[in-house]
Amino acid sequence: MGDAEESNRRYKFLLANGTKGLSVAFDLPTQIGYDSDAPLALGEVGKVGVAIDSIEDMQRLFDGIGLDTISTSMTINATASILLALYVAVARRSGAEVKRLNGTVQNDILKEYIARGTYIYPVKHAMRLVTDVFAWAAVEVPELNTISISGYHMREAGCTAVQEVAFTLADGMTYVQAAIDAGLDVDRFAPRLSFFFNAHNNLLEEVAKFRAARRMWARIMRKHFGAKKERSWMLRFHTQTAGSTLTAQQPENNIARTTLQALAAVLGGTQSLHTNGFDEALSLPTENAARIALRTQQILAHESGVAQTVDPLGGSYYVESLTNEIERRALEYMTTIAEFDRSSDGRYGMLRAIEQGYVQREIQNAAYAYQRAVDDKEAIVVGVNEFAARQGDAQDVAVPIQRIDEALDGRQVERVRALRSRRDAGVHAAALRRVEDAARDGGNLMPQILHAVESYATVGEIANVMRDVIGEYRESVTV
C-alpha cells in the first residue's frame, strides 16, 4: 500500500501473476474524508492503505492499467461517492469506456456504525449518499456493483456465523428499502447489489452459512420486496479469508488456515475470493506472502476440482441440517431487529437497532465469549494456546515483514499542497459551491462531486463542504 506509485507497482505485479481483478484499500485519512496534510492525518498517511487526495493521486494509482479491462474492488464507505467519482474521472482521462467499467465500490455505511467506525455523516444523510450512488451509477456505470453489503467487518469484530448472516441481510434490507423510498425501481438497482462475507476456520459451518444466506436473500427479494427479475434475487457475494484468525505466532500456520477458509467459500458458492497473506498478523503482506495467497486461489481453481460443481455439498445430511439451523437462528435475530421500528412495519428496524446499540452489544458479547473459550482452552488455536513453539525451536523463526517508508507522509503532503497552489482557484471554488448547493437542495450529489474532482478539488475539501451542510455523526450509545 503506501503511496500511489508503490501500490501501482504491486497491482502490476499481481496482474502479471494471473489475478483477474484488483482490490484497493485506502488509508484512514482518505476513508474518513481528510487530506494528507490535515492535522488528524498525521502519522496515518499510507499506513493501512493507499493515500488518495486528488485526481492526480488516482491517476498515479492506475497508471498504465486499462480500467475497462479489469475489475476493481474499492474498500471505501463514508467517502465512497468521492472515490467512485475519482475512478470515473481517471477512466475518462485515460480514454477508457466508462460504461464498461467493472468492479465494486463498497459503499456500505451501516457496518461502519456497527463495527469499524470510519463514518463521517449522520446516518440519514449517509444513507442518502448511498442511494445517490445507486441512482447515478445505474445510468453512468451500469456494470459496476454499487454496494458491497459487508458482514466481513462484523465477523472481524467478533460476531458469530449466525450473527453475520442476520446482520448483513438486515443491512441489505435497509438499503433496498431506502432505495425504494428514494423512488428507485427495485428491479433496476437490485441486480447490481453485492455482498461481502468472511470465511472462518470451521469449514462445514461456513459452507452452511453461505448456503443459508443465499436462500434467505432470494426469498427476501421475491416475497418481501416483490422483485420480479431472477437477477434481483441472486445473492452475489465476494469472500475474504478471516484476518482475525491469523496468528503472529507460527505465522506459516496461517497458510493452512487461509486454504481451509478459501475452500469453504468456494464450496459455499462465492463468486469472488480474496485470500490473505500469511504474514498479515504482523504487517501489510510482503510480495512473497501475496504470491502464496494468490497461488492458493489458483490451486483451488485449477487443481482441486471443487469449482467444477455447483453446490458440491448439497444433499449432505449434516450440511443441509446445519444450513437450516443457521437460517432459523438468523431469522430470529432479524425478527428482533424489525421490532425496533414498530412505527414503519420494521422497515428501518436495523437503523434503530444500531442507534440503540443492540447490534454492537450482541457482537461484543459474542467476541467476549469466544475470547473466554480461547483463554480456557475450550477453543484451541494452534500455535497460540496449544502446540506453541518453545523459545529456540527451529519453528521460532522471524518472518520478513513489510515496512512503510516513513518519508511517504511528507511526500504526500507536498503533493497535495503543490496541487492546491497551481490549480485554477476560481474553477475550484465554483465546483465546491455546486457540491454545497446539491447537499442543501437534496439533488443527486454525484454529478457535482464528479465535476469537483475534475476541477482538482480534493477528497478532504469535498467531504468538508458536506460536513458543513449536513454535520457529523457523534456516537451517543454506550455499549
C-alpha positions as CSV (number, residue, x, y, z in Angstrom):
1,M,0.0,0.0,0.0
2,G,1.6,3.3,1.0
3,D,1.6,5.8,-1.8
4,A,0.1,5.6,-5.3
5,E,3.3,4.7,-7.1
6,E,4.1,1.8,-4.8
7,S,0.6,0.5,-5.0
8,N,0.6,0.7,-8.8
9,R,3.8,-1.4,-8.9
10,R,2.2,-4.0,-6.6
11,Y,-1.0,-4.1,-8.7
12,K,1.0,-4.7,-11.9
13,F,2.9,-7.5,-10.0
14,L,-0.4,-9.1,-9.2
15,L,-1.8,-8.7,-12.7
16,A,1.4,-10.3,-14.1
17,N,0.9,-13.2,-11.8
18,G,-2.5,-14.1,-13.1
19,T,-5.0,-12.1,-10.9
20,K,-8.2,-11.0,-12.8
21,G,-9.0,-8.0,-10.7
22,L,-7.7,-5.6,-8.2
23,S,-8.7,-4.8,-4.6
24,V,-7.9,-1.3,-3.5
25,A,-7.8,-0.3,0.2
26,F,-7.4,3.3,1.2
27,D,-5.6,4.8,4.1
28,L,-7.6,6.0,7.2
29,P,-7.5,9.8,6.3
30,T,-9.0,9.0,2.9
31,Q,-11.6,6.8,4.4
32,I,-12.9,9.5,6.8
33,G,-12.5,12.4,4.4
34,Y,-9.3,14.2,5.4
35,D,-6.5,15.2,3.1
36,S,-3.0,14.1,3.9
37,D,-2.0,17.4,5.3
38,A,-4.9,17.6,7.8
39,P,-3.8,17.6,11.5
40,L,-5.8,14.5,12.1
41,A,-4.0,12.6,9.3
42,L,-0.6,13.0,11.0
43,G,1.1,9.6,11.3
44,E,-1.6,7.7,9.4
45,V,-0.8,8.6,5.8
46,G,-0.4,5.4,3.7
47,K,-0.3,3.2,6.7
48,V,-3.2,0.8,6.2
49,G,-3.9,1.6,2.5
50,V,-3.1,4.0,-0.3
51,A,-3.4,7.7,0.3
52,I,-5.6,9.4,-2.3
53,D,-6.2,13.2,-2.0
54,S,-6.9,14.2,-5.6
55,I,-7.4,13.1,-9.2
56,E,-3.6,13.2,-9.7
57,D,-3.2,10.5,-7.0
58,M,-5.8,8.3,-8.6
59,Q,-4.1,8.7,-11.9
60,R,-0.8,7.6,-10.4
61,L,-2.5,4.6,-8.8
62,F,-3.8,3.3,-12.1
63,D,-1.2,4.5,-14.5
64,G,-0.7,2.0,-17.3
65,I,-3.7,-0.1,-16.3
66,G,-6.7,-0.3,-18.6
67,L,-9.6,0.4,-16.3
68,D,-12.1,-1.0,-18.8
69,T,-10.2,-4.3,-19.0
70,I,-10.1,-5.2,-15.3
71,S,-12.4,-5.5,-12.3
72,T,-11.6,-3.1,-9.4
73,S,-13.0,-3.5,-5.9
74,M,-12.7,-0.4,-3.7
75,T,-12.8,-0.7,0.1
76,I,-14.3,2.7,0.8
77,N,-17.5,3.7,2.5
78,A,-18.1,7.2,4.0
79,T,-16.3,8.8,1.1
80,A,-17.4,6.1,-1.5
81,S,-19.1,8.7,-3.6
82,I,-15.9,10.8,-3.9
83,L,-13.6,7.9,-4.7
84,L,-16.0,6.5,-7.2
85,A,-16.1,9.9,-8.9
86,L,-12.3,10.0,-8.9
87,Y,-12.2,6.5,-10.5
88,V,-14.6,7.5,-13.2
89,A,-12.8,10.8,-13.8
90,V,-9.5,8.9,-14.3
91,A,-11.1,6.4,-16.6
92,R,-12.4,9.3,-18.7
93,R,-8.9,10.9,-18.9
94,S,-7.3,7.6,-19.9
95,G,-9.8,7.1,-22.7
96,A,-11.4,4.1,-21.1
97,E,-15.1,3.4,-22.0
98,V,-16.8,4.4,-18.7
99,K,-19.9,2.3,-19.3
100,R,-17.7,-0.8,-19.4
101,L,-16.1,-0.1,-16.0
102,N,-16.5,-3.2,-13.9
103,G,-16.0,-3.8,-10.2
104,T,-17.4,-2.9,-6.8
105,V,-17.5,0.1,-4.6
106,Q,-18.1,-1.0,-1.0
107,N,-20.4,1.9,-0.1
108,D,-21.7,0.1,3.0
109,I,-22.1,2.8,5.7
110,L,-24.2,0.9,8.2
111,K,-21.5,-1.6,9.1
112,E,-19.2,1.4,9.9
113,Y,-21.6,2.5,12.7
114,I,-21.7,-1.2,13.9
115,A,-18.1,-2.4,13.6
116,R,-15.5,-0.2,12.0
117,G,-16.1,3.4,13.0
118,T,-14.9,5.1,9.8
119,Y,-18.1,7.1,9.4
120,I,-18.5,10.8,8.8
121,Y,-22.1,12.0,8.5
122,P,-25.3,11.4,10.4
123,V,-26.9,8.1,9.4
124,K,-29.8,9.7,7.5
125,H,-27.5,11.7,5.3
126,A,-25.0,8.9,4.8
127,M,-27.9,6.8,3.5
128,R,-28.7,9.5,1.0
129,L,-25.2,9.3,-0.4
130,V,-25.6,5.5,-0.8
131,T,-28.8,5.8,-2.8
132,D,-27.4,8.7,-4.8
133,V,-24.6,6.4,-5.9
134,F,-27.3,3.7,-6.8
135,A,-29.3,6.1,-9.0
136,W,-26.3,7.7,-10.7
137,A,-24.3,4.6,-11.4
138,A,-27.3,2.8,-12.8
139,V,-27.1,5.2,-15.8
140,E,-23.4,6.2,-15.9
141,V,-21.6,3.0,-14.9
142,P,-24.2,0.2,-15.3
143,E,-21.7,-2.7,-15.0
144,L,-20.5,-1.5,-11.6
145,N,-21.7,-3.1,-8.3
146,T,-22.8,-0.1,-6.4
147,I,-22.6,-1.6,-2.9
148,S,-20.9,-4.5,-1.2
149,I,-23.1,-5.2,1.8
150,S,-20.5,-6.4,4.3
151,G,-20.7,-9.0,7.0
152,Y,-16.9,-9.3,6.9
153,H,-16.1,-6.5,9.3
154,M,-18.8,-7.6,11.8
155,R,-17.2,-11.0,11.8
156,E,-13.8,-9.5,12.3
157,A,-15.2,-7.6,15.3
158,G,-16.2,-11.0,16.8
159,C,-19.7,-11.9,15.7
160,T,-20.8,-15.5,15.1
161,A,-21.6,-17.1,11.8
162,V,-25.4,-16.8,12.6
163,Q,-25.0,-13.1,13.5
164,E,-23.0,-12.4,10.3
165,V,-25.9,-13.7,8.2
166,A,-28.6,-11.9,10.2
167,F,-26.9,-8.5,10.5
168,T,-25.7,-8.5,6.9
169,L,-29.1,-9.4,5.4
170,A,-30.8,-6.9,7.7
171,D,-28.4,-4.2,6.5
172,G,-29.2,-5.3,2.9
173,M,-32.9,-4.9,3.5
174,T,-32.4,-1.4,4.9
175,Y,-30.5,-0.3,1.8
176,V,-33.1,-1.8,-0.5
177,Q,-35.9,-0.1,1.4
178,A,-34.1,3.2,1.3
179,A,-33.6,3.0,-2.4
180,I,-37.3,2.2,-3.0
181,D,-38.3,5.1,-0.7
182,A,-36.0,7.3,-2.8
183,G,-38.1,6.4,-5.9
184,L,-35.8,3.7,-7.4
185,D,-37.3,0.6,-9.1
186,V,-36.2,-2.5,-7.2
187,D,-35.5,-4.5,-10.4
188,R,-33.4,-1.6,-11.7
189,F,-30.9,-1.5,-8.9
190,A,-31.1,-4.9,-7.2
191,P,-29.1,-6.8,-9.8
192,R,-26.1,-4.6,-9.0
193,L,-26.2,-5.3,-5.3
194,S,-23.3,-7.4,-4.0
195,F,-22.4,-8.9,-0.6
196,F,-19.1,-9.4,1.2
197,F,-18.6,-12.2,3.7
198,N,-15.9,-13.6,5.9
199,A,-14.7,-17.1,5.8
200,H,-13.6,-18.7,9.1
201,N,-12.0,-21.9,10.1
202,N,-15.0,-24.1,10.8
203,L,-15.3,-25.5,7.3
204,L,-18.8,-27.0,7.3
205,E,-20.3,-24.2,9.4
206,E,-19.0,-21.7,6.9
207,V,-20.3,-23.6,3.9
208,A,-23.8,-23.8,5.6
209,K,-23.6,-20.1,6.4
210,F,-23.2,-19.2,2.8
211,R,-25.9,-21.5,1.6
212,A,-28.3,-20.2,4.2
213,A,-27.6,-16.6,3.2
214,R,-28.2,-17.3,-0.5
215,R,-31.5,-19.0,0.2
216,M,-32.7,-16.3,2.6
217,W,-31.9,-13.4,0.3
218,A,-33.7,-14.9,-2.7
219,R,-36.8,-15.3,-0.6
220,I,-36.5,-11.7,0.9
221,M,-36.2,-10.2,-2.6
222,R,-39.1,-12.2,-4.0
223,K,-41.6,-12.1,-1.2
224,H,-40.7,-9.0,0.9
225,F,-39.7,-6.6,-1.9
226,G,-41.6,-8.1,-4.8
227,A,-38.7,-8.2,-7.2
228,K,-39.5,-9.8,-10.5
229,K,-36.2,-10.4,-12.1
230,E,-34.2,-13.5,-11.3
231,R,-31.0,-11.5,-11.1
232,S,-32.6,-9.4,-8.4
233,W,-33.0,-12.5,-6.2
234,M,-29.3,-13.5,-6.5
235,L,-27.0,-13.1,-3.5
236,R,-23.8,-12.3,-5.5
237,F,-21.0,-12.3,-3.0
238,H,-17.3,-11.8,-2.5
239,T,-15.5,-13.6,0.3
240,Q,-12.3,-12.7,2.1
241,T,-10.5,-15.1,4.4
242,A,-10.5,-14.2,8.1
243,G,-7.9,-11.7,9.1
244,S,-8.9,-12.1,12.8
245,T,-7.9,-15.8,12.7
246,L,-4.3,-15.1,11.6
247,T,-1.7,-15.5,14.3
248,A,1.6,-13.8,14.8
249,Q,2.8,-17.0,16.5
250,Q,4.0,-19.6,13.9
251,P,2.7,-17.4,11.1
252,E,3.2,-20.1,8.4
253,N,0.3,-21.9,10.0
254,N,-1.9,-19.2,8.5
255,I,-1.3,-20.7,5.0
256,A,-3.3,-23.7,6.1
257,R,-6.0,-21.6,7.8
258,T,-6.4,-19.5,4.7
259,T,-6.6,-22.6,2.5
260,L,-9.4,-24.0,4.6
261,Q,-11.3,-20.7,4.6
262,A,-10.9,-20.3,0.9
263,L,-12.2,-23.8,0.3
264,A,-15.2,-23.1,2.5
265,A,-16.0,-20.1,0.4
266,V,-15.8,-22.0,-2.9
267,L,-17.9,-24.8,-1.6
268,G,-20.5,-22.3,-0.3
269,G,-20.9,-20.6,-3.7
270,T,-18.8,-17.5,-3.7
271,Q,-18.3,-15.6,-7.0
272,S,-15.2,-13.8,-5.9
273,L,-12.4,-14.5,-3.5
274,H,-9.6,-12.7,-1.6
275,T,-7.0,-14.8,0.3
276,N,-5.0,-13.1,3.0
277,G,-1.2,-13.1,3.2
278,F,0.1,-15.4,5.9
279,D,2.1,-12.5,7.4
280,E,-0.8,-10.1,7.9
281,A,-0.9,-10.6,11.7
282,L,2.5,-8.8,11.6
283,S,2.2,-6.2,8.8
284,L,0.9,-5.5,5.4
285,P,1.8,-8.5,3.2
286,T,5.1,-8.8,1.5
287,E,5.2,-9.7,-2.2
288,N,6.1,-13.3,-1.3
289,A,3.1,-13.6,1.0
290,A,0.9,-12.1,-1.6
291,R,2.1,-14.5,-4.2
292,I,1.4,-17.5,-1.9
293,A,-2.1,-16.2,-1.2
294,L,-2.7,-15.8,-4.9
295,R,-1.3,-19.3,-5.7
296,T,-3.6,-20.7,-3.0
297,Q,-6.6,-19.5,-5.0
298,Q,-5.2,-20.8,-8.3
299,I,-4.5,-24.3,-6.9
300,L,-8.2,-24.4,-5.6
301,A,-9.4,-23.2,-9.0
302,H,-7.3,-25.3,-11.3
303,E,-6.2,-28.4,-9.3
304,S,-8.8,-29.2,-6.7
305,G,-11.8,-29.7,-8.9
306,V,-14.2,-28.0,-6.3
307,A,-15.0,-25.2,-8.7
308,Q,-16.4,-27.6,-11.3
309,T,-19.6,-28.4,-9.4
310,V,-22.4,-26.2,-8.2
311,D,-23.2,-26.7,-4.5
312,P,-21.0,-29.8,-4.2
313,L,-22.1,-30.4,-0.6
314,G,-25.8,-30.1,-1.3
315,G,-27.6,-33.2,-0.1
316,S,-25.2,-33.9,2.8
317,Y,-27.4,-34.6,5.8
318,Y,-25.1,-32.6,8.1
319,V,-24.6,-29.6,5.8
320,E,-28.4,-29.4,5.0
321,S,-29.4,-29.6,8.7
322,L,-26.8,-27.0,9.6
323,T,-27.9,-24.7,6.8
324,N,-31.5,-25.0,8.2
325,E,-30.3,-24.3,11.7
326,I,-28.3,-21.2,10.7
327,E,-31.3,-19.9,8.8
328,R,-33.7,-20.4,11.7
329,R,-31.4,-18.7,14.2
330,A,-30.6,-15.8,11.8
331,L,-34.4,-15.2,11.2
332,E,-34.9,-15.0,15.0
333,Y,-32.3,-12.1,15.1
334,M,-34.0,-10.4,12.1
335,T,-37.4,-10.6,13.7
336,T,-36.0,-9.0,16.8
337,I,-34.4,-6.2,14.7
338,A,-37.6,-5.5,12.9
339,E,-39.3,-4.9,16.2
340,F,-37.1,-1.9,16.9
341,D,-39.2,0.1,14.4
342,R,-42.8,-0.7,15.0
343,S,-43.9,2.7,13.5
344,S,-43.0,1.6,10.0
345,D,-43.6,-2.1,10.0
346,G,-39.9,-2.8,10.7
347,R,-38.7,-1.2,7.5
348,Y,-35.9,0.7,9.4
349,G,-35.5,-1.6,12.4
350,M,-31.8,-2.0,11.7
351,L,-31.2,1.7,11.9
352,R,-33.0,1.9,15.3
353,A,-31.2,-1.3,16.5
354,I,-27.8,0.3,15.6
355,E,-28.7,3.7,17.2
356,Q,-29.7,1.9,20.4
357,G,-26.6,-0.3,20.4
358,Y,-28.3,-3.6,20.2
359,V,-26.2,-5.0,17.3
360,Q,-23.0,-3.7,18.8
361,R,-23.8,-5.4,22.1
362,E,-24.6,-8.7,20.5
363,I,-21.3,-8.7,18.6
364,Q,-19.3,-7.6,21.7
365,N,-20.9,-10.4,23.8
366,A,-20.0,-13.0,21.1
367,A,-16.4,-11.7,20.9
368,Y,-16.1,-11.9,24.7
369,A,-17.5,-15.4,24.8
370,Y,-15.0,-16.6,22.2
371,Q,-12.0,-15.0,23.9
372,R,-13.1,-16.7,27.2
373,A,-13.2,-20.0,25.3
374,V,-9.7,-19.4,24.0
375,D,-8.4,-18.4,27.4
376,D,-9.9,-21.5,29.0
377,K,-8.7,-23.7,26.1
378,E,-12.2,-24.7,25.2
379,A,-11.3,-23.4,21.8
380,I,-7.9,-24.4,20.5
381,V,-5.8,-22.0,18.4
382,V,-2.8,-24.0,17.1
383,G,0.5,-22.4,18.0
384,V,-1.1,-20.0,20.5
385,N,-2.8,-21.7,23.4
386,E,-1.8,-25.2,22.3
387,F,1.2,-26.7,20.3
388,A,3.1,-23.5,20.9
389,A,6.8,-23.3,19.9
390,R,9.3,-23.2,22.7
391,Q,12.0,-20.5,22.6
392,G,14.9,-21.6,20.5
393,D,12.9,-24.1,18.5
394,A,13.5,-24.3,14.8
395,Q,9.9,-23.2,14.3
396,D,10.5,-19.9,16.1
397,V,11.9,-18.1,13.1
398,A,11.5,-14.4,12.4
399,V,9.4,-13.7,9.3
400,P,10.3,-10.8,7.0
401,I,7.7,-8.0,7.3
402,Q,6.6,-5.1,5.1
403,R,7.6,-1.7,6.4
404,I,6.1,1.5,5.1
405,D,8.6,4.3,4.2
406,E,8.3,6.9,6.9
407,A,9.1,9.6,4.3
408,L,5.9,8.9,2.4
409,D,3.9,11.1,4.7
410,G,6.0,14.2,3.9
411,R,6.0,13.5,0.1
412,Q,2.2,13.1,0.0
413,V,1.7,16.3,1.9
414,E,4.0,18.1,-0.6
415,R,1.9,16.7,-3.5
416,V,-1.4,17.9,-2.2
417,R,-0.1,21.4,-1.3
418,A,1.5,21.7,-4.7
419,L,-1.8,20.8,-6.4
420,R,-3.6,23.5,-4.5
421,S,-1.1,26.1,-5.4
422,R,-1.3,25.5,-9.2
423,R,-5.0,24.8,-9.8
424,D,-7.5,27.4,-11.1
425,A,-8.8,28.8,-7.8
426,G,-12.0,30.2,-9.4
427,V,-13.0,27.0,-11.1
428,H,-12.2,25.0,-8.0
429,A,-14.3,27.3,-5.7
430,A,-17.2,27.3,-8.1
431,A,-17.2,23.5,-8.2
432,L,-17.3,23.2,-4.4
433,R,-20.2,25.7,-4.3
434,R,-22.1,23.3,-6.7
435,V,-21.5,20.4,-4.2
436,E,-22.7,22.6,-1.4
437,D,-25.9,23.6,-3.3
438,A,-26.7,20.0,-4.1
439,A,-26.1,19.0,-0.5
440,R,-28.6,21.7,0.6
441,D,-31.3,21.2,-2.0
442,G,-31.5,17.4,-2.0
443,G,-30.4,16.9,-5.6
444,N,-28.2,13.9,-6.5
445,L,-24.7,14.8,-5.4
446,M,-22.8,12.5,-7.7
447,P,-22.7,14.8,-10.8
448,Q,-21.5,17.7,-8.7
449,I,-18.9,15.6,-6.9
450,L,-17.6,14.3,-10.3
451,H,-17.3,17.9,-11.5
452,A,-15.5,18.9,-8.4
453,V,-12.8,16.2,-8.6
454,E,-12.3,17.0,-12.3
455,S,-11.8,20.6,-11.1
456,Y,-9.0,19.4,-8.8
457,A,-11.0,19.6,-5.6
458,T,-9.5,17.2,-3.0
459,V,-11.2,14.5,-1.1
460,G,-11.0,16.4,2.2
461,E,-12.3,19.6,0.6
462,I,-15.4,17.9,-0.8
463,A,-16.0,16.0,2.4
464,N,-15.7,19.2,4.4
465,V,-18.2,21.0,2.3
466,M,-20.7,18.3,3.1
467,R,-19.7,18.3,6.7
468,D,-20.6,22.0,6.9
469,V,-24.0,21.4,5.4
470,I,-25.2,18.1,6.9
471,G,-23.0,17.7,10.0
472,E,-21.0,14.9,11.5
473,Y,-22.1,11.8,13.4
474,R,-21.4,11.6,17.1
475,E,-21.9,8.2,18.7
476,S,-24.2,8.6,21.7
477,V,-24.8,4.9,22.6
478,T,-22.7,3.3,25.3
479,V,-22.3,-0.4,24.6
